[in-house]
Amino acid sequence: MADLSFGQYIKLLFGAAGLMSKHAASVPALRALANDAFDLWQSVVPPEPTKEPTVSPGEVVEKIRTGDFTQEEQRLFDRESQQSGGVG
């Protein structure tokens, strides 16, 4: 898995939640296509190195669970949650 920053994980979290709610009826049918497209992408395009500090998915989940954000992480979380209308 790619090394992603906290902000990238938050964007993915809110983006995925938005897509799931927007396309709930299509999710089962599109799952196989999305997995195949993702596998093709990874086999062709090398990952780009990120200049932002990276965190593990577990660290992101723990930060969200405890609310233990840095000021920058809180700003990113707030911005993404406002843009996506929140999770759930």
C-alpha positions as CSV (number, residue, x, y, z in Angstrom):
1,M,0.0,0.0,0.0
2,A,1.2,3.5,-0.7
3,D,2.5,5.8,2.0
4,L,-0.1,8.4,2.4
5,S,-0.3,11.5,4.5
6,F,-3.1,12.1,7.1
7,G,-4.8,14.6,4.7
8,Q,-4.8,12.0,1.9
9,Y,-6.4,9.4,4.1
10,I,-9.1,11.9,5.2
11,K,-9.8,12.9,1.6
12,L,-10.1,9.2,0.7
13,L,-12.4,8.5,3.7
14,F,-14.8,11.3,2.9
15,G,-14.6,10.7,-0.8
16,A,-15.4,7.0,-0.4
17,A,-18.3,7.7,2.0
18,G,-19.7,10.2,-0.5
19,L,-19.4,7.8,-3.4
20,M,-20.9,4.9,-1.4
21,S,-24.0,7.0,-0.6
22,K,-24.3,8.5,-4.0
23,H,-24.0,5.2,-5.9
24,A,-25.3,2.7,-3.2
25,A,-27.4,0.7,-5.7
26,S,-24.4,0.4,-8.1
27,V,-21.7,-0.6,-5.6
28,P,-22.0,-4.4,-6.0
29,A,-22.0,-4.3,-9.8
30,L,-19.1,-1.9,-10.0
31,R,-16.9,-3.5,-7.3
32,A,-15.3,-6.1,-9.7
33,L,-14.7,-3.4,-12.4
34,A,-13.2,-1.0,-9.9
35,N,-10.9,-3.7,-8.5
36,D,-9.7,-4.7,-12.0
37,A,-9.1,-1.1,-13.0
38,F,-7.2,-0.5,-9.8
39,D,-5.0,-3.6,-10.4
40,L,-4.3,-2.4,-13.9
41,W,-3.4,1.1,-12.7
42,Q,-1.0,-0.3,-10.1
43,S,0.6,-2.7,-12.6
44,V,1.3,0.2,-15.1
45,V,1.9,3.4,-13.1
46,P,4.6,3.4,-10.5
47,P,3.7,5.1,-7.2
48,E,4.7,8.7,-6.9
49,P,6.8,9.5,-3.8
50,T,5.0,11.9,-1.5
51,K,6.7,14.8,0.2
52,E,4.2,15.0,3.0
53,P,4.9,13.0,6.2
54,T,3.2,9.5,6.0
55,V,1.1,7.7,8.5
56,S,-0.3,4.2,8.6
57,P,-4.0,3.5,8.1
58,G,-4.1,2.3,11.8
59,E,-2.6,5.6,13.0
60,V,-5.3,7.5,11.0
61,V,-8.1,5.4,12.5
62,E,-6.7,5.9,16.0
63,K,-6.4,9.7,15.5
64,I,-10.0,9.9,14.3
65,R,-11.2,7.7,17.2
66,T,-9.4,9.7,19.9
67,G,-9.6,13.1,18.2
68,D,-5.8,13.5,18.8
69,F,-5.1,15.8,15.8
70,T,-2.4,18.3,15.2
71,Q,-3.6,21.7,14.2
72,E,-2.9,21.0,10.5
73,E,-4.7,17.6,10.7
74,Q,-7.7,19.2,12.4
75,R,-7.8,21.8,9.6
76,L,-7.7,19.1,6.9
77,F,-10.3,17.0,8.7
78,D,-12.7,20.0,9.1
79,R,-12.2,21.1,5.5
80,E,-12.9,17.7,4.1
81,S,-15.9,17.0,6.3
82,Q,-17.4,20.4,5.3
83,Q,-16.9,19.7,1.6
84,S,-18.3,16.2,1.7
85,G,-21.2,17.0,4.1
86,G,-19.7,14.7,6.8
87,V,-19.5,11.0,7.1
88,G,-22.6,8.9,7.3
